[in-house]
Amino acid sequence: MNESPHVAPAAPALAGADTGFTSPQPGREALTATPEALLEAVLAANRRTTDPRLRQVLDALLRHLHAFALEVRLGYQELEVGLDFLVRIGKATGPEKHEGILLADILGLATLVGLIDAKQALAAGGTEPALIGPFWRAAQPLRENGAHIAAQGTPGERLFVNGRVLSLDGKPIANARVETWQASPGGLYENQDPDQVDMNLRGRFQTDADGRFSFYSVRPAGYAVPVDGPCGELLHAQQRAIMRPAHLHFIVMADGYKTLATQIFDAEDPNAYRDVVFGAVGSLLHRFERQADDSFRLDLDLKLEPGTMRVPMCPLP
């Protein structure tokens, strides 16, 4: 029987095989079937990127990504599982949490980036950074110094916070914007908890001429990070603890200074030295001092590095 004229010719083998295949485009060769040639082709494609910083970041990412796949001999089924994990990270993000930020947190990436960014400030005695986390809200209410950020009826031991915002040489910074937020003694942020009023345990303050800000709250408690999404699956697979020690969040912004995002941790919390997101570093562990009336007091200085102020991306409205 004669061969049908409509049968498609067999696909040519990859370059390097002795197929006798001649490129229909003179002067152009097929990609050699080696990891080295593949990486070079991918990097060559990235050279068209016009933004220099983006090109630098992508070059490094591509090199390390290919090296990672080679080191672990990544299988295609494993690649599919990983891609599905990333898709589900996006789908799990909503008004109650940002799963992508949580992933960066539990991998230690957010803490690492903060330490890289603050290297010069730390060498000069600046306040150590800590990750912003997934629970900062954009429209936190502006409050007067000395105000209560805990709504009436919020349970917990009373806490007074007395802070100063200073330059690296100890000079007060007036009119600095200080954002603060915390979980309740029950371990939930207000946007996670239908029993708390909107914007409970949150506030925005402005420092006075002496760089001071102050507010009343309740002593925070530690809590488990959300484990109802892909990040919870990863923590379970790693057999890791899921607790964060009690802490208060702060973001400080002032003209002429780099923005500081940090957290102040309760040194007496049992999880102070095993934070699931690796945020409880160095001098950020403080003692909440008990007062004569059984309330607590926290005094702190937040020192900023000179530079350009930048408002961080806020994960929640």
Helices and strands as residue ranges (DSSP letters): H 35-46, H 52-72, H 76-91, H 99-106, H 109-117, H 119-123, E 147-148, E 158-167, E 177-181, G 190-192, E 202-206, E 212-218, E 223-224, H 230-238, E 243-244, E 247-253, E 260-266, G 282-284, E 285-286, E 289-290, E 296-304
